[in-house]
Amino acid sequence: MAIRNKDFLIVSKEILPEAILKTAKAKELLVKGDALTVNDAVESVGLSRSAYYKYKDGVFPFYEVSREKLITISLILENRAGVLSHVLNYIAGYKVNILTINQGIPLQGIANVSISIETVGMADTPENLLNGLAEVDGVRKIEVIGQN
């Protein structure tokens, strides 16, 4: 299956049916080697084999479909000296190429920033990058606004 020929949505885990979440978990167990067979994986997560095979070709972790892609993220940052610099340094630590940085004029102590990155050669997963960015001092909100 070629990922490029599929249409994708980014959907929060909170609204997905349990069978889809368990399928994703079973696939993760297989990839990591924590389960050696599909039977082991589905038994471990409490899923039927038929449900696994029904959903397995349509369930991917965010990082898998965003590898070697362009991702645009939107951040709301506190308007303090060094916050954007810390964000950019954090991103640089993941060995990604920053393509664009757009910052609006700060209003009421916050600044809106959008950053487009290229994930080719990334040192870790995009998911871990985003989770880490959310923890950078001065980052109030982070959101993926586009990818291709």
Buried (B, 14 or more C-beta within 10 A) or exposed (E): EEEEEEEEEEEEEEEBEEBBBBBBBBBBBBEEEEBEEBEBBBBBBEBEEEBBEBBBEEBBBBBBBBBEBBBBBBBBBEBBEEBBEBBBEBBEEBEBBEEEBEEEEBEEEBBBBBBBBBBEEBEEBBBEBBEBBEEBEBBEEBEBEEBE
